[in-house]
Amino acid sequence: MSKKNKKHQDHEEHSDESWLLPYSDLMTLLLAMFIVLFGMSTVNVQKFQEMAEAFNSVLTGGSGVLDQSSMSKSTSDANTESKTTKSASSDLITKKNQLAKKEQEDLEALKKQLDTYIKNNGLTDDLETKLNQSQLMITISDKALFPSAEADVKPDARMLAKAISTMLQKFPDYEVIVSGHTDNVPIDNYEFPSNWDLSSVRALNFMKVLLLNEKLDPKKFSAIGYGEYHPVASNDTAEGRAQNRRVEVSIIRKYVDSDQQLGVTVAH
């Protein structure tokens, strides 16, 4: 074989490997990118900054998209925004607690006024008040408001309704729910085919009497009939059934103080 042919064959046996250099650079950059992305997925900002600085120094001589000054500014802005959000949230909670405290004081004052009215008018057997975390509730026995198995408010009960409505004027922005309840003794007459009907009409009629006070806003009032399904005592005794036949007037709270523990207050 001639020397010329031998040199030609040797040249063919050694392929061009110059592509390996850019390929290795590309792989290095890809590896760096995935490490950076992984670092960004963590919540430890300090570690991410340290890693970013190290990669900048190795790959770009300390400059580029992972520039430390940019990261510092971003972190500073994030911290400022976080502090502002926390401050606004804290102010909101403080304001809400102040409103809840004022509401508690007002409801306690109203309860005291109602209890005084009940005592002075000899109604302790027929009315009671309860103040808890959700509402101030006035419970009125059915015999104080209606004739047996009827839903027309007694004439003398209208004075009670007027007194309650006058006290409710102090809470014009509060939702008031009037609910009717019965015992479990079935009723079936030409006017009320069920306890549902009797309790609903009683609640509605008493609410209408309350709203004769034009200073109250009808939009804040609603009437609900629960029938026999929300008893407060056993229906196995006459005394228990008497407790279950009632109308409740509830003033619904708007605020609850997160730091305040409210108990249940009952007046007999």
C-alpha positions as CSV (number, residue, x, y, z in Angstrom):
1,M,0.0,0.0,0.0
2,S,1.3,3.4,-0.9
3,K,2.1,6.0,1.8
4,K,-0.5,8.3,0.3
5,N,-3.3,5.7,0.7
6,K,-2.2,4.9,4.3
7,K,-2.4,8.5,5.4
8,H,-5.9,8.8,3.9
9,Q,-7.1,5.8,5.8
10,D,-5.6,7.0,9.1
11,H,-7.4,10.3,8.6
12,E,-10.8,8.5,8.1
13,E,-10.4,6.5,11.2
14,H,-10.2,9.6,13.4
15,S,-13.6,11.5,13.2
16,D,-14.0,15.1,14.0
17,E,-14.7,15.5,17.8
18,S,-14.9,19.2,17.9
19,W,-18.7,19.0,18.6
20,L,-18.0,17.6,22.1
21,L,-16.9,21.0,23.4
22,P,-20.1,22.9,22.8
23,Y,-22.1,19.8,23.8
24,S,-20.4,19.6,27.2
25,D,-20.9,23.3,27.7
26,L,-24.6,22.9,26.9
27,M,-25.0,20.0,29.4
28,T,-23.2,22.0,32.0
29,L,-25.6,24.9,31.5
30,L,-28.7,22.6,31.6
31,L,-27.5,21.1,34.8
32,A,-27.0,24.5,36.3
33,M,-30.5,25.6,35.2
34,F,-32.2,22.6,36.8
35,I,-30.3,23.1,40.0
36,V,-31.3,26.7,40.0
37,L,-35.0,25.8,39.3
38,F,-34.8,23.3,42.2
39,G,-33.4,25.9,44.4
40,M,-36.2,28.3,43.5
41,S,-38.8,25.8,44.5
42,T,-37.7,25.9,48.1
43,V,-38.9,28.5,50.6
44,N,-35.4,29.2,52.0
45,V,-34.5,32.4,50.3
46,Q,-31.1,32.7,51.9
47,K,-30.0,29.4,50.6
48,F,-31.2,30.3,47.1
49,Q,-29.3,33.5,47.2
50,E,-26.1,31.7,48.2
51,M,-26.5,29.1,45.5
52,A,-27.3,31.9,42.9
53,E,-24.2,33.8,43.8
54,A,-22.1,30.6,43.5
55,F,-23.4,29.7,40.0
56,N,-23.0,33.3,38.8
57,S,-19.4,33.3,39.9
58,V,-18.7,29.9,38.2
59,L,-20.7,30.3,35.0
60,T,-20.9,34.0,34.3
61,G,-18.1,35.6,36.3
62,G,-20.6,37.0,38.9
63,S,-23.0,38.7,36.5
64,G,-26.1,37.9,34.6
65,V,-29.7,36.9,35.4
66,L,-28.9,35.7,38.9
67,D,-27.2,39.0,39.8
68,Q,-27.0,39.3,43.6
69,S,-28.1,42.9,43.7
70,S,-31.3,42.1,41.8
71,M,-32.0,39.2,44.2
72,S,-31.4,41.4,47.2
73,K,-33.8,44.1,45.9
74,S,-36.4,41.4,45.2
75,T,-36.1,40.0,48.6
76,S,-36.3,43.4,50.2
77,D,-39.4,44.2,48.3
78,A,-41.0,40.9,49.3
79,N,-40.1,41.5,52.9
80,T,-41.6,45.0,52.8
81,E,-44.8,43.7,51.2
82,S,-45.0,41.0,53.8
83,K,-44.7,43.5,56.6
84,T,-47.3,45.8,55.1
85,T,-49.7,42.9,54.7
86,K,-49.2,41.8,58.3
87,S,-49.6,45.3,59.5
88,A,-52.9,45.7,57.6
89,S,-54.1,42.4,58.9
90,S,-53.2,43.3,62.4
91,D,-55.1,46.6,62.2
92,L,-58.1,44.9,60.8
93,I,-58.2,42.4,63.6
94,T,-57.7,45.1,66.2
95,K,-60.6,47.1,64.7
96,K,-62.8,44.1,64.5
97,N,-62.1,43.3,68.2
98,Q,-62.9,46.9,69.2
99,L,-66.3,46.6,67.3
100,A,-66.9,43.2,69.0
101,K,-66.2,44.7,72.4
102,K,-68.6,47.6,71.8
103,E,-71.2,45.2,70.5
104,Q,-70.8,43.0,73.6
105,E,-71.3,46.1,75.8
106,D,-74.4,47.2,73.9
107,L,-76.0,43.7,74.0
108,E,-75.3,43.3,77.7
109,A,-77.0,46.7,78.3
110,L,-80.0,45.7,76.2
111,K,-80.2,42.3,78.1
112,K,-80.1,44.2,81.4
113,Q,-82.9,46.5,80.2
114,L,-85.0,43.5,79.1
115,D,-84.5,41.7,82.4
116,T,-85.5,44.8,84.3
117,Y,-88.7,45.1,82.2
118,I,-89.5,41.4,82.7
119,K,-89.0,41.6,86.5
120,N,-91.0,44.9,86.9
121,N,-93.9,43.5,84.9
122,G,-94.1,40.1,86.6
123,L,-93.2,38.2,83.5
124,T,-90.4,36.0,84.9
125,D,-92.5,32.9,84.3
126,D,-93.1,33.7,80.6
127,L,-89.9,35.4,79.4
128,E,-86.2,34.9,79.6
129,T,-83.1,36.2,77.9
130,K,-79.9,34.5,76.8
131,L,-76.7,36.1,75.5
132,N,-74.2,33.9,73.8
133,Q,-71.5,34.0,71.1
134,S,-74.0,34.2,68.2
135,Q,-77.0,36.2,69.5
136,L,-79.1,37.8,72.2
137,M,-82.3,35.7,72.4
138,I,-85.6,36.6,74.0
139,T,-87.7,33.6,74.6
140,I,-91.5,34.1,75.2
141,S,-93.8,31.3,76.2
142,D,-96.8,30.7,73.9
143,K,-99.4,31.3,76.6
144,A,-98.1,34.9,77.1
145,L,-98.8,35.6,73.4
146,F,-101.5,33.4,72.0
147,P,-104.7,31.6,73.0
148,S,-104.3,27.8,72.9
149,A,-103.9,26.4,69.4
150,E,-104.3,29.9,67.9
151,A,-102.0,32.3,66.2
152,D,-103.6,35.7,66.8
153,V,-101.5,37.8,69.3
154,K,-103.4,38.6,72.4
155,P,-104.3,42.3,73.0
156,D,-102.3,42.5,76.2
157,A,-99.3,40.9,74.5
158,R,-99.1,43.8,72.1
159,M,-97.8,45.9,75.0
160,L,-95.0,43.4,75.4
161,A,-94.3,43.5,71.7
162,K,-94.2,47.3,71.7
163,A,-91.7,47.4,74.6
164,I,-89.4,44.9,72.8
165,S,-89.6,46.8,69.5
166,T,-88.7,50.0,71.3
167,M,-85.6,48.4,72.7
168,L,-84.7,47.0,69.3
169,Q,-84.5,50.5,67.9
170,K,-81.0,50.7,69.4
171,F,-79.9,48.0,66.9
172,P,-81.2,49.2,63.6
173,D,-78.4,47.5,61.5
174,Y,-78.8,44.1,63.1
175,E,-80.6,41.1,61.7
176,V,-83.6,40.0,63.9
177,I,-85.1,36.5,63.5
178,V,-88.5,35.7,65.0
179,S,-88.9,31.9,65.2
180,G,-92.0,29.9,66.3
181,H,-91.9,26.5,68.1
182,T,-94.5,24.0,69.2
183,D,-94.5,20.7,71.2
184,N,-95.0,17.4,69.5
185,V,-98.7,17.0,70.1
186,P,-100.3,16.8,66.6
187,I,-102.7,19.6,65.5
188,D,-105.1,19.3,62.7
189,N,-107.9,21.8,62.4
190,Y,-109.4,23.9,59.6
191,E,-106.8,26.6,60.1
192,F,-103.6,24.7,60.9
193,P,-103.1,21.3,59.4
194,S,-99.8,20.8,61.2
195,N,-97.4,22.2,63.8
196,W,-95.3,23.6,61.0
197,D,-98.2,25.8,60.0
198,L,-99.0,26.9,63.5
199,S,-95.4,27.8,64.4
200,S,-94.9,29.6,61.2
201,V,-98.0,31.8,61.4
202,R,-97.3,32.6,65.1
203,A,-93.8,33.8,64.3
204,L,-95.1,35.8,61.3
205,N,-97.9,37.4,63.3
206,F,-95.6,38.4,66.2
207,M,-93.1,39.8,63.8
208,K,-95.8,41.9,62.2
209,V,-96.7,43.4,65.6
210,L,-93.1,44.2,66.3
211,L,-92.9,46.0,62.9
212,L,-95.8,48.3,63.8
213,N,-92.9,50.3,65.1
214,E,-92.1,52.3,62.0
215,K,-88.6,53.0,63.3
216,L,-87.6,49.4,62.7
217,D,-86.4,48.3,59.2
218,P,-88.5,45.3,57.8
219,K,-85.5,44.3,55.7
220,K,-83.7,43.3,58.8
221,F,-86.5,41.0,60.0
222,S,-87.4,37.4,59.1
223,A,-89.9,34.9,60.5
224,I,-89.3,31.1,60.7
225,G,-91.5,28.2,61.8
226,Y,-89.7,25.2,63.3
227,G,-92.7,23.3,64.4
228,E,-91.9,20.6,67.0
229,Y,-88.3,19.9,65.7
230,H,-86.2,22.2,67.9
231,P,-87.4,21.3,71.4
232,V,-85.6,22.7,74.5
233,A,-87.1,20.2,76.9
234,S,-88.6,16.7,76.8
235,N,-92.1,16.4,75.3
236,D,-92.8,13.5,77.7
237,T,-94.1,15.8,80.4
238,A,-96.6,18.6,80.5
239,E,-93.9,21.0,81.8
240,G,-91.5,20.1,79.0
241,R,-94.2,20.6,76.3
242,A,-95.0,24.0,77.8
243,Q,-91.3,25.0,77.5
244,N,-91.3,23.9,73.9
245,R,-94.3,26.0,72.9
246,R,-92.5,29.3,72.5
247,V,-91.5,32.3,70.2
248,E,-87.9,33.4,70.1
249,V,-86.7,36.8,69.1
250,S,-83.0,36.7,68.2
251,I,-80.7,39.6,67.6
252,I,-77.8,38.2,65.6
253,R,-74.3,39.3,66.4
254,K,-72.2,41.0,63.7
255,Y,-68.9,40.7,65.4
256,V,-67.1,38.2,67.6
257,D,-63.9,39.2,69.5
258,S,-61.3,36.6,68.8
259,D,-59.8,37.2,72.3
260,Q,-63.1,37.2,74.1
261,Q,-64.6,34.1,75.7
262,L,-68.4,34.6,76.0
263,G,-70.5,32.5,78.3
264,V,-74.2,31.9,78.2
265,T,-76.2,34.3,80.4
266,V,-79.7,33.4,81.5
267,A,-82.3,35.5,83.3
268,H,-85.4,34.0,84.8
